[in-house]
Amino acid sequence: MKLSKTQRKYRIRRRIRKVSSGTAGRPRLSIFRSNNEIYAQLIDDVKGVTLAAASSRDKDVDSKGSKTEIAGLVGKAIAEKSLKAGVDKVAFDRGGNLYHGRVKSLAEGAREAGLKF
């Protein structure tokens, strides 16, 4: 029987999380993409703590433009916050989404601002 879209995404998410986990030196950059917004978090899985977070709903992110352009700005914002926290290397967790469109734009924006994946 064919899996639904959400079941497939959940299965991919579990597979990714088995492999990648965040530490204090290299936290996990977790992406959540809804229909209208995009969210990014830096997570230390050892302590279970969120080190930094950014989203398209934040006041410092300009919400004018297409969704992919806004995702690039969110990537730059999370990179700036992580560099302030003293983190320059992260493990990228795309959250079961394809590396395409808004997820790719966020990753490229974070790389431009100085994060290393």
All heavy atoms as an XYZ file, in Angstrom:
897
protein
N       0.833     -1.179      0.000
C       0.000      0.000      0.000
C       0.879      1.245      0.000
O       1.880      1.312      0.710
C      -0.897     -0.017      1.230
C      -1.912      1.044      1.231
S      -3.118      0.656      2.507
C      -3.672      2.249      2.869
N       0.509      2.219     -0.764
C       1.293      3.438     -0.906
C       1.182      4.302      0.348
O       0.107      4.447      0.921
C       0.788      4.207     -2.123
C       1.601      5.413     -2.448
C       1.093      6.074     -3.698
C       1.870      7.338     -3.956
N       1.372      8.033     -5.119
N       2.312      4.883      0.748
C       2.321      5.777      1.898
C       1.755      7.133      1.512
O       1.929      7.593      0.386
C       3.753      5.980      2.401
C       4.465      4.776      2.996
C       5.898      5.132      3.317
C       3.753      4.311      4.243
N       1.109      7.771      2.473
C       0.642      9.132      2.213
C       1.838     10.073      2.273
O       2.939      9.703      2.701
C      -0.415      9.541      3.230
O       0.188      9.737      4.492
N       1.644     11.299      1.881
C       2.713     12.284      1.856
C       3.267     12.543      3.266
O       4.480     12.622      3.461
C       2.166     13.579      1.259
C       3.190     14.576      0.865
C       2.497     15.733      0.175
C       3.472     16.576     -0.583
N       2.810     17.671     -1.283
N       2.376     12.635      4.249
C       2.831     12.899      5.608
C       3.529     11.685      6.211
O       4.502     11.837      6.955
C       1.657     13.324      6.507
O       0.631     12.338      6.430
C       1.116     14.664      6.084
N       3.048     10.476      5.904
C       3.721      9.274      6.399
C       5.123      9.147      5.814
O       6.070      8.781      6.506
C       2.908      8.034      6.052
C       1.638      7.884      6.828
C       0.787      6.756      6.288
O       0.821      6.445      5.097
N      -0.007      6.146      7.161
N       5.266      9.459      4.541
C       6.563      9.395      3.883
C       7.522     10.412      4.496
O       8.673     10.113      4.793
C       6.397      9.663      2.391
C       7.663      9.577      1.596
C       7.381      9.812      0.105
N       8.606      9.847     -0.628
C       9.401     10.895     -0.730
N       9.081     12.018     -0.147
N      10.513     10.837     -1.424
N       7.021     11.628      4.737
C       7.846     12.672      5.338
C       8.280     12.284      6.746
O       9.433     12.477      7.130
C       7.063     13.980      5.359
C       7.853     15.153      5.860
C       7.035     16.417      5.733
C       7.780     17.599      6.280
N       7.037     18.838      6.156
N       7.368     11.682      7.524
C       7.692     11.249      8.873
C       8.751     10.154      8.864
O       9.666     10.153      9.672
C       6.431     10.765      9.576
C       6.672     10.323     10.991
C       6.973     11.247     11.981
C       6.625      8.981     11.333
C       7.212     10.839     13.278
C       6.853      8.562     12.620
C       7.149      9.497     13.597
O       7.389      9.086     14.873
N       8.653      9.232      7.919
C       9.631      8.152      7.816
C      11.011      8.696      7.458
O      12.024      8.280      8.015
C       9.170      7.141      6.760
C      10.037      5.911      6.695
C       9.503      4.922      5.697
N       8.365      4.209      6.266
C       7.758      3.184      5.662
N       8.152      2.787      4.484
N       6.751      2.584      6.241
N      11.058      9.651      6.531
C      12.327     10.279      6.156
C      12.911     11.041      7.338
O      14.115     10.995      7.600
C      12.134     11.202      4.933
C      11.779     10.376      3.702
C      13.372     12.033      4.673
C      11.322     11.206      2.516
N      12.051     11.743      8.076
C      12.504     12.515      9.243
C      13.139     11.606     10.287
O      14.177     11.932     10.861
C      11.316     13.266      9.834
C      11.689     14.171     10.983
C      10.482     14.879     11.545
N       9.947     15.796     10.561
C       8.697     16.205     10.546
N       7.844     15.766     11.434
N       8.283     17.051      9.638
N      12.518     10.451     10.544
C      13.091      9.498     11.506
C      14.432      8.979     11.029
O      15.366      8.806     11.820
C      12.131      8.329     11.710
C      11.032      8.609     12.657
C      10.344      7.331     13.067
N      10.361      6.326     12.012
C       9.411      5.455     11.798
N       8.343      5.462     12.547
N       9.508      4.569     10.843
N      14.568      8.701      9.736
C      15.821      8.191      9.184
C      16.930      9.219      9.322
O      18.072      8.880      9.651
C      15.604      7.802      7.732
C      16.771      7.076      7.115
C      16.450      6.514      5.751
N      16.000      7.538      4.825
C      14.924      7.451      4.047
N      14.140      6.387      4.111
N      14.613      8.399      3.216
N      16.611     10.483      9.077
C      17.610     11.550      9.210
C      18.041     11.694     10.664
O      19.228     11.839     10.963
C      17.047     12.885      8.671
C      16.892     12.813      7.154
C      17.947     14.048      9.041
C      16.133     13.983      6.569
N      17.074     11.656     11.595
C      17.384     11.865     13.004
C      18.184     10.717     13.613
O      18.872     10.911     14.606
C      16.091     12.056     13.800
C      15.402     13.340     13.504
C      16.046     14.519     14.198
N      15.788     14.414     15.605
C      16.731     14.370     16.528
N      17.985     14.437     16.199
N      16.431     14.258     17.792
N      18.113      9.516     13.014
C      18.942      8.414     13.491
C      20.411      8.713     13.267
O      21.255      8.354     14.076
C      18.583      7.111     12.770
C      17.456      6.349     13.390
C      17.415      4.931     12.871
C      16.799      4.888     11.496
N      16.537      3.535     11.002
N      20.702      9.381     12.162
C      22.082      9.610     11.767
C      22.654     10.878     12.383
O      23.759     10.890     12.912
C      22.197      9.674     10.221
C      23.592     10.006      9.796
C      21.739      8.377      9.621
N      21.911     11.978     12.325
C      22.459     13.259     12.767
C      21.891     13.653     14.118
O      20.698     13.540     14.373
C      22.129     14.352     11.746
O      20.764     14.631     11.763
N      22.787     14.090     14.993
C      22.371     14.655     16.271
C      23.305     15.801     16.585
O      24.456     15.831     16.167
C      22.407     13.608     17.387
O      23.732     13.232     17.641
N      22.809     16.763     17.317
C      23.580     17.959     17.601
C      24.307     17.873     18.922
O      23.820     17.298     19.883
N      25.490     18.444     18.961
C      26.267     18.562     20.183
C      26.490     20.040     20.447
O      26.074     20.900     19.669
C      27.623     17.841     20.046
O      28.361     18.452     18.990
C      27.433     16.375     19.746
N      27.177     20.349     21.533
C      27.431     21.756     21.853
C      28.374     22.378     20.826
O      28.215     23.540     20.451
C      28.019     21.878     23.253
N      29.353     21.601     20.340
C      30.299     22.121     19.362
C      29.735     22.171     17.952
O      30.125     23.022     17.150
N      28.835     21.256     17.638
C      28.223     21.198     16.314
C      26.728     20.912     16.466
O      26.294     19.770     16.352
C      28.905     20.107     15.488
C      28.487     20.108     14.033
C      29.197     18.973     13.297
N      28.752     18.929     11.946
C      29.500     19.261     10.892
N      30.727     19.651     11.079
N      29.018     19.201      9.689
N      25.932     21.955     16.738
C      24.503     21.733     16.934
C      23.787     21.400     15.636
O      24.312     21.588     14.545
C      24.005     23.064     17.500
C      24.996     24.052     17.048
C      26.297     23.337     16.944
N      22.560     20.925     15.772
C      21.736     20.550     14.629
C      20.908     21.750     14.199
O      20.223     22.364     15.005
C      20.838     19.386     15.037
C      19.914     18.885     13.974
C      19.261     17.577     14.414
N      18.624     17.633     15.700
C      17.324     17.832     15.888
N      16.521     18.004     14.869
N      16.820     17.857     17.099
N      20.993     22.093     12.911
C      20.165     23.156     12.342
C      18.900     22.502     11.806
O      18.904     21.890     10.746
C      20.908     23.898     11.235
C      20.122     24.968     10.489
C      19.672     26.062     11.439
C      20.946     25.557      9.374
N      17.819     22.610     12.566
C      16.565     21.953     12.231
C      15.648     22.924     11.506
O      15.477     24.064     11.934
C      15.893     21.458     13.515
O      14.655     20.884     13.227
N      15.038     22.459     10.421
C      14.158     23.274      9.590
C      12.735     22.741      9.707
O      12.512     21.535      9.630
C      14.588     23.208      8.108
C      16.057     23.557      7.934
C      13.706     24.091      7.242
C      16.424     24.930      8.343
N      11.789     23.651      9.888
C      10.376     23.297      9.787
C       9.748     24.241      8.780
O       9.871     25.455      8.879
C       9.652     23.401     11.133
C       8.174     23.153     11.007
C       7.700     21.874     10.810
C       7.273     24.194     11.050
C       6.348     21.630     10.670
C       5.915     23.975     10.910
C       5.455     22.684     10.716
N       9.070     23.659      7.810
C       8.465     24.439      6.732
C       6.963     24.184      6.739
O       6.508     23.068      6.553
C       9.068     24.008      5.393
C       8.545     24.768      4.197
C       9.152     24.224      2.932
N       8.873     22.812      2.716
C       7.806     22.344      2.089
N       6.895     23.144      1.621
N       7.641     21.050      1.932
N       6.201     25.247      6.976
C       4.747     25.143      6.851
C       4.353     25.729      5.502
O       5.209     26.128      4.711
C       4.052     25.878      8.000
O       4.196     27.271      7.851
N       3.063     25.812      5.244
C       2.628     26.353      3.962
C       2.995     27.823      3.799
O       3.312     28.268      2.706
C       1.117     26.186      3.796
C       0.740     24.769      3.476
O       1.564     23.996      3.007
N      -0.498     24.417      3.742
N       2.939     28.584      4.880
C       3.169     30.026      4.787
C       4.476     30.490      5.406
O       5.017     31.513      4.999
C       2.021     30.787      5.461
C       0.715     30.548      4.763
O       0.659     30.471      3.543
N      -0.346     30.396      5.540
N       4.972     29.796      6.391
C       6.140     30.261      7.154
C       7.255     29.220      7.082
O       7.053     28.091      6.660
C       5.761     30.492      8.620
C       4.524     31.316      8.846
C       4.669     32.770      8.489
O       5.805     33.259      8.356
O       3.629     33.439      8.326
N       8.464     29.648      7.550
C       9.595     28.727      7.672
C      10.321     29.059      8.971
O      10.445     30.230      9.348
C      10.528     28.783      6.445
C      11.544     27.660      6.484
C      11.184     30.131      6.304
C      12.130     27.316      5.145
N      10.745     28.039      9.673
C      11.369     28.188     10.984
C      12.694     27.433     10.987
O      12.815     26.380     10.367
C      10.471     27.604     12.079
C       9.068     28.160     12.099
C       8.066     27.592     11.319
C       8.752     29.250     12.889
C       6.780     28.096     11.337
C       7.467     29.763     12.916
C       6.482     29.179     12.134
O       5.214     29.687     12.147
N      13.672     27.962     11.729
C      14.969     27.303     11.856
C      15.409     27.374     13.316
O      15.219     28.405     13.977
C      16.007     27.974     10.969
N      15.988     26.285     13.821
C      16.479     26.230     15.193
C      17.845     25.587     15.225
O      18.117     24.663     14.456
C      15.577     25.376     16.080
C      14.248     25.937     16.398
C      13.494     25.028     17.364
O      13.839     23.864     17.534
N      12.477     25.572     17.980
N      18.693     26.056     16.124
C      19.952     25.386     16.440
C      19.736     24.616     17.735
O      19.431     25.218     18.765
C      21.080     26.388     16.624
C      21.652     26.986     15.363
C      22.673     28.032     15.711
C      22.274     25.923     14.504
N      19.883     23.300     17.686
C      19.532     22.450     18.816
C      20.745     21.641     19.262
O      21.419     21.005     18.452
C      18.387     21.486     18.443
C      17.182     22.283     17.971
C      18.029     20.581     19.609
C      16.093     21.442     17.357
N      21.008     21.673     20.576
C      21.996     20.799     21.197
C      21.236     19.601     21.741
O      20.534     19.703     22.749
C      22.727     21.546     22.317
C      23.751     20.687     23.032
O      23.964     19.527     22.615
O      24.349     21.172     24.010
N      21.331     18.453     21.058
C      20.558     17.274     21.433
C      21.083     16.599     22.691
O      20.333     15.883     23.356
C      20.535     16.261     20.285
C      19.683     16.740     19.136
O      18.580     17.247     19.398
O      20.118     16.623     17.976
N      22.336     16.822     23.045
C      22.888     16.202     24.245
C      22.222     16.792     25.489
O      21.778     16.070     26.388
C      24.414     16.392     24.297
C      24.989     15.857     25.587
C      25.064     15.723     23.100
N      22.114     18.119     25.528
C      21.471     18.791     26.655
C      19.976     18.983     26.451
O      19.250     19.256     27.395
C      22.108     20.168     26.885
C      23.535     20.119     27.345
C      24.067     21.510     27.565
C      25.515     21.484     27.980
N      26.063     22.844     28.077
N      19.520     18.878     25.212
C      18.113     19.103     24.917
C      17.743     20.572     24.971
O      16.680     20.926     25.471
N      18.625     21.433     24.440
C      18.454     22.876     24.547
C      18.476     23.499     23.153
O      19.258     23.094     22.297
C      19.598     23.484     25.393
C      19.493     24.988     25.468
C      19.601     22.891     26.779
N      17.609     24.485     22.939
C      17.657     25.279     21.716
C      18.599     26.444     21.940
O      18.393     27.253     22.854
C      16.252     25.797     21.359
O      15.405     24.678     21.125
C      16.305     26.651     20.105
N      19.642     26.539     21.109
C      20.643     27.593     21.266
C      20.223     28.893     20.592
O      20.483     29.971     21.110
C      21.982     27.117     20.691
C      22.526     25.812     21.269
C      23.760     25.382     20.510
C      22.828     25.973     22.743
N      19.601     28.805     19.441
C      19.148     29.988     18.711
C      17.995     29.585     17.811
O      17.871     28.424     17.420
C      20.288     30.577     17.886
N      17.153     30.553     17.486
C      16.021     30.283     16.611
C      15.727     31.512     15.763
O      15.987     32.637     16.181
C      14.788     29.908     17.429
N      15.217     31.269     14.560
C      14.794     32.347     13.668
C      13.629     31.837     12.845
O      13.508     30.640     12.590
C      15.938     32.779     12.756
N      12.769     32.753     12.449
C      11.637     32.369     11.619
C      11.235     33.519     10.733
O      11.696     34.650     10.900
C      10.447     31.935     12.481
O       9.830     33.058     13.061
N      10.363     33.232      9.795
C       9.871     34.259      8.897
C       8.875     35.171      9.594
O       8.483     36.190      9.044
C       9.238     33.619      7.668
O       8.208     32.749      8.053
N       8.482     34.844     10.799
C       7.558     35.673     11.572
C       8.284     36.695     12.436
O       7.640     37.551     13.035
C       6.693     34.799     12.454
C       5.834     33.833     11.662
C       5.015     33.001     12.595
N       4.132     33.883     13.352
C       2.820     33.759     13.393
N       2.237     32.787     12.746
N       2.084     34.575     14.101
N       9.612     36.613     12.535
C      10.379     37.540     13.366
C      10.290     38.957     12.824
O      10.133     39.182     11.630
C      11.851     37.119     13.436
C      12.045     35.857     14.245
O      11.117     35.456     14.972
O      13.140     35.272     14.159
N      10.457     39.912     13.721
C      10.389     41.323     13.338
C      11.598     41.743     12.501
O      11.484     42.588     11.619
C      10.324     42.203     14.586
C       9.139     41.910     15.473
C       7.924     42.635     14.991
C       6.824     42.521     16.017
N       5.629     41.937     15.512
N      12.775     41.145     12.776
C      13.992     41.557     12.062
C      14.096     40.975     10.653
O      14.946     41.394      9.877
C      15.235     41.200     12.873
C      15.317     39.722     13.199
O      14.295     39.038     13.078
O      16.415     39.264     13.575
N      13.222     40.031     10.305
C      13.216     39.450      8.957
C      12.175     40.194      8.124
O      11.009     40.265      8.492
C      12.887     37.939      9.003
C      12.769     37.370      7.610
C      13.951     37.203      9.792
N      12.619     40.758      7.007
C      11.714     41.502      6.132
C      10.776     40.512      5.440
O      11.221     39.577      4.786
C      12.519     42.293      5.098
C      11.651     43.189      4.249
O      10.554     43.551      4.714
O      12.068     43.542      3.132
N       9.479     40.731      5.576
C       8.505     39.767      5.049
C       7.965     40.164      3.681
O       6.886     39.740      3.299
C       7.354     39.603      6.040
O       6.682     40.834      6.203
N       8.710     40.969      2.944
C       8.288     41.334      1.596
C       9.100     40.522      0.593
O      10.296     40.358      0.745
C       8.493     42.819      1.362
C       7.552     43.673      2.187
C       7.662     45.119      1.808
C       6.637     45.994      2.464
N       6.427     45.829      3.852
N       8.434     39.996     -0.407
C       9.100     39.182     -1.412
C       8.473     37.806     -1.470
O       7.475     37.515     -0.816
N       9.096     36.937     -2.261
C       8.571     35.580     -2.386
C       8.976     34.744     -1.171
O       9.823     35.149     -0.371
C       9.092     34.934     -3.665
O      10.476     34.717     -3.565
N       8.381     33.580     -1.047
C       8.670     32.703      0.082
C      10.122     32.241      0.069
O      10.740     32.103      1.125
C       7.737     31.499      0.075
C       6.304     31.820      0.370
C       5.470     30.552      0.326
C       4.005     30.828      0.421
N       3.203     29.597      0.330
N      10.681     32.005     -1.128
C      12.079     31.562     -1.196
C      13.029     32.685     -0.809
O      14.052     32.440     -0.170
C      12.424     31.039     -2.593
O      12.086     32.024     -3.565
C      11.677     29.767     -2.897
N      12.711     33.922     -1.167
C      13.554     35.052     -0.765
C      13.506     35.244      0.746
O      14.531     35.505      1.379
C      13.088     36.327     -1.465
C      13.329     36.318     -2.960
C      12.624     37.460     -3.664
O      11.816     38.176     -3.025
O      12.872     37.637     -4.877
N      12.325     35.101      1.328
C      12.185     35.227      2.780
C      12.950     34.109      3.483
O      13.585     34.324      4.512
C      10.695     35.229      3.175
C      10.021     36.492      2.633
C      10.517     35.132      4.678
C       8.522     36.498      2.757
N      12.927     32.896      2.925
C      13.665     31.778      3.505
C      15.168     32.063      3.508
O      15.873     31.725      4.463
C      13.379     30.493      2.739
N      15.677     32.709      2.456
C      17.081     33.096      2.429
C      17.415     34.084      3.530
O      18.482     34.006      4.157
N      16.505     35.015      3.802
C      16.715     35.975      4.885
C      16.686     35.296      6.250
O      17.442     35.670      7.148
C      15.645     37.072      4.821
C      15.659     37.959      3.582
C      14.478     38.916      3.609
C      16.963     38.732      3.491
N      15.832     34.288      6.416
C      15.796     33.529      7.661
C      17.110     32.780      7.850
O      17.642     32.704      8.963
C      14.587     32.561      7.680
C      14.650     31.614      8.869
C      13.291     33.339      7.700
N      17.666     32.237      6.760
C      18.962     31.568      6.834
C      20.062     32.512      7.290
O      20.903     32.164      8.116
N      20.056     33.735      6.765
C      21.049     34.729      7.190
C      20.850     35.101      8.658
O      21.818     35.267      9.402
C      20.963     35.968      6.309
C      21.467     35.717      4.908
C      21.338     36.942      4.040
C      21.772     36.604      2.616
N      21.583     37.723      1.709
N      19.598     35.214      9.086
C      19.305     35.581     10.475
C      19.766     34.496     11.442
O      20.373     34.801     12.481
C      17.807     35.841     10.647
N      19.509     33.230     11.123
C      19.938     32.152     12.020
C      21.461     32.041     12.043
O      22.051     31.739     13.072
C      19.266     30.798     11.669
C      19.495     29.756     12.767
C      19.742     30.228     10.369
C      18.752     30.015     14.027
N      22.107     32.335     10.919
C      23.570     32.295     10.885
C      24.154     33.405     11.753
O      25.127     33.178     12.490
C      24.065     32.423      9.452
N      23.586     34.600     11.696
C      24.069     35.702     12.529
C      23.893     35.389     14.003
O      24.788     35.645     14.814
C      23.336     36.987     12.170
C      23.697     37.531     10.807
C      22.779     38.667     10.358
O      21.879     39.054     11.146
O      22.962     39.140      9.227
N      22.742     34.824     14.374
C      22.494     34.474     15.776
C      23.434     33.377     16.248
O      23.903     33.393     17.381
C      21.046     34.042     15.969
C      20.070     35.190     15.857
C      18.646     34.725     16.054
C      17.672     35.879     15.912
N      16.284     35.449     16.114
N      23.730     32.409     15.375
C      24.621     31.322     15.779
C      26.062     31.804     15.907
O      26.785     31.362     16.791
C      24.537     30.168     14.790
O      25.086     30.545     13.547
N      26.479     32.722     15.037
C      27.830     33.259     15.149
C      27.979     34.091     16.419
O      29.045     34.102     17.038
C      28.176     34.084     13.910
C      28.322     33.278     12.613
C      28.547     34.203     11.427
C      29.443     32.267     12.726
N      26.913     34.783     16.843
C      26.943     35.500     18.116
C      27.072     34.528     19.281
O      27.699     34.842     20.288
C      25.675     36.332     18.300
C      25.676     37.629     17.551
C      24.427     38.422     17.876
C      24.344     39.656     17.010
N      23.077     40.389     17.233
N      26.459     33.362     19.143
C      26.526     32.338     20.191
C      27.847     31.568     20.157
O      28.084     30.719     21.006
C      25.360     31.372     20.051
N      28.689     31.835     19.156
C      29.986     31.177     19.072
C      29.969     29.862     18.323
O      30.860     29.036     18.502
N      28.996     29.650     17.468
C      28.868     28.405     16.702
C      29.043     28.735     15.228
O      28.372     29.616     14.704
C      27.483     27.768     16.931
C      27.311     26.552     16.057
C      27.295     27.422     18.386
N      29.991     28.037     14.574
C      30.164     28.268     13.137
C      29.969     27.007     12.313
O      29.814     27.080     11.101
C      31.528     28.882     12.838
C      32.674     27.978     13.239
O      32.452     27.047     14.029
O      33.792     28.215     12.748
N      29.922     25.822     12.944
C      29.676     24.573     12.235
C      28.395     23.940     12.757
O      28.171     23.886     13.965
C      30.828     23.591     12.439
C      32.093     23.998     11.751
C      33.138     22.925     11.870
C      34.393     23.338     11.125
N      35.410     22.301     11.181
N      27.556     23.471     11.826
C      26.281     22.863     12.205
C      26.055     21.588     11.406
O      26.660     21.375     10.365
C      25.093     23.827     11.973
C      25.196     25.038     12.860
C      24.980     24.226     10.532
N      25.158     20.746     11.922
C      24.680     19.572     11.196
C      23.305     19.934     10.652
O      22.406     20.289     11.417
C      24.599     18.369     12.126
N      23.119     19.848      9.345
C      21.886     20.302      8.707
C      20.828     19.210      8.766
O      21.067     18.077      8.369
C      22.177     20.696      7.257
C      21.029     21.359      6.569
C      20.602     22.602      6.968
C      20.386     20.739      5.520
C      19.542     23.230      6.334
C      19.329     21.351      4.873
C      18.916     22.600      5.284
N      19.655     19.554      9.273
C      18.513     18.647      9.352
C      17.371     19.276      8.567
O      16.756     20.231      9.014
C      18.114     18.440     10.818
C      16.882     17.574     10.983
O      16.447     16.951      9.997
O      16.358     17.512     12.113
N      17.090     18.725      7.405
C      16.076     19.318      6.531
C      14.666     18.931      6.929
O      13.695     19.369      6.319
C      16.338     18.949      5.076
C      16.398     17.483      4.805
C      16.911     17.195      3.407
N      17.179     15.791      3.230
C      16.304     14.907      2.814
N      15.084     15.281      2.522
N      16.635     13.643      2.692
N      14.506     18.125      7.947
C      13.203     17.830      8.514
C      12.286     17.016      7.626
O      11.082     17.176      7.684
N      12.818     16.171      6.779
C      11.989     15.352      5.912
C      11.598     16.037      4.619
O      10.971     15.424      3.764
N      11.953     17.305      4.461
C      11.649     18.027      3.232
C      12.733     17.768      2.195
O      13.872     17.457      2.542
C      11.588     19.537      3.502
C      10.516     19.902      4.487
O       9.357     19.574      4.283
N      10.897     20.547      5.562
N      12.396     17.922      0.938
C      13.392     17.815     -0.113
C      14.315     19.024     -0.068
O      13.889     20.126      0.290
C      12.715     17.748     -1.484
C      11.859     16.533     -1.771
C      11.180     16.690     -3.124
C      12.697     15.280     -1.742
N      15.583     18.813     -0.415
C      16.535     19.923     -0.480
C      16.275     20.664     -1.784
O      16.934     20.455     -2.798
C      17.970     19.403     -0.411
C      18.993     20.501     -0.311
C      19.223     21.130      0.904
C      19.705     20.917     -1.420
C      20.144     22.142      1.005
C      20.625     21.927     -1.327
C      20.835     22.536     -0.119
O      21.755     23.550     -0.023
N      15.259     21.530     -1.742
C      14.775     22.176     -2.949
C      13.943     23.367     -2.523
O      13.326     23.348     -1.457
C      13.909     21.167     -3.727
C      13.338     21.706     -4.991
N      12.095     22.263     -5.043
C      13.849     21.776     -6.235
C      11.859     22.655     -6.280
N      12.916     22.366     -7.021
N      13.937     24.415     -3.290
C      13.062     25.540     -3.017
C      13.430     26.303     -1.770
O      14.541     26.797     -1.632
N      12.482     26.394     -0.837
C      12.685     27.204      0.364
C      13.753     26.629      1.285
O      14.506     27.379      1.906
C      11.372     27.339      1.132
C      10.390     28.237      0.430
C       9.232     28.573      1.316
N       8.244     27.503      1.324
C       7.319     27.365      2.254
N       7.242     28.190      3.248
N       6.441     26.383      2.175
N      13.834     25.308      1.393
C      14.849     24.681      2.247
C      16.244     24.959      1.685
O      17.171     25.312      2.420
C      14.586     23.170      2.378
C      15.684     22.489      3.152
C      13.240     22.924      3.032
N      16.389     24.848      0.379
C      17.666     25.130     -0.263
C      18.033     26.604     -0.113
O      19.188     26.946      0.155
C      17.589     24.757     -1.744
C      18.880     24.930     -2.486
C      18.737     24.484     -3.925
C      20.031     24.663     -4.688
N      19.883     24.261     -6.088
N      17.067     27.492     -0.251
C      17.303     28.921     -0.116
C      17.755     29.269      1.301
O      18.665     30.081      1.489
C      16.036     29.688     -0.477
O      16.207     31.051     -0.293
N      17.137     28.661      2.304
C      17.541     28.887      3.686
C      18.966     28.416      3.915
O      19.769     29.117      4.534
C      16.582     28.173      4.635
C      16.730     28.495      6.109
C      15.377     28.532      6.772
C      17.611     27.494      6.812
N      19.307     27.246      3.403
C      20.657     26.707      3.574
C      21.694     27.593      2.892
O      22.763     27.865      3.455
C      20.725     25.291      3.018
N      21.395     28.063      1.693
C      22.337     28.924      0.983
C      22.496     30.270      1.687
O      23.601     30.818      1.743
C      21.880     29.124     -0.461
C      22.040     27.876     -1.301
C      21.437     28.016     -2.684
O      20.749     29.032     -2.954
O      21.652     27.096     -3.493
N      21.413     30.807      2.243
C      21.503     32.056      3.002
C      22.354     31.899      4.247
O      23.135     32.790      4.586
N      22.236     30.755      4.913
C      23.053     30.495      6.101
C      24.517     30.335      5.732
O      25.405     30.813      6.444
C      22.543     29.257      6.822
N      24.784     29.683      4.596
C      26.178     29.530      4.158
C      26.795     30.868      3.791
O      27.965     31.117      4.086
C      26.250     28.586      2.964
C      26.133     27.135      3.326
C      26.456     26.250      2.152
N      26.220     24.864      2.459
C      25.201     24.147      2.006
N      24.336     24.695      1.190
N      25.065     22.895      2.350
N      26.023     31.735      3.117
C      26.520     33.054      2.734
C      26.889     33.882      3.953
O      27.838     34.658      3.917
C      25.483     33.810      1.917
C      25.306     33.309      0.517
C      24.160     34.008     -0.200
O      23.633     35.001      0.347
O      23.796     33.547     -1.307
N      26.129     33.725      5.040
C      26.370     34.501      6.250
C      27.484     33.919      7.119
O      27.838     34.530      8.125
C      25.085     34.621      7.047
N      28.022     32.750      6.762
C      29.193     32.248      7.468
C      29.062     30.909      8.155
O      30.018     30.448      8.769
N      27.912     30.247      8.086
C      27.794     28.916      8.681
C      28.422     27.862      7.793
O      28.360     27.972      6.561
C      26.334     28.550      8.914
C      25.672     29.009     10.192
C      24.268     28.441     10.283
C      26.451     28.595     11.404
N      28.997     26.834      8.410
C      29.586     25.725      7.669
C      28.788     24.472      7.978
O      28.562     24.150      9.130
C      31.042     25.539      8.038
C      31.916     26.707      7.665
C      33.350     26.457      8.052
C      34.194     27.662      7.766
N      34.102     28.661      8.812
N      28.379     23.750      6.925
C      27.610     22.516      7.089
C      28.542     21.338      6.940
O      29.440     21.311      6.166
C      26.526     22.404      6.043
C      25.419     23.439      6.176
C      25.567     24.593      6.901
C      24.215     23.214      5.552
C      24.569     25.502      7.005
C      23.195     24.132      5.660
C      23.366     25.284      6.372
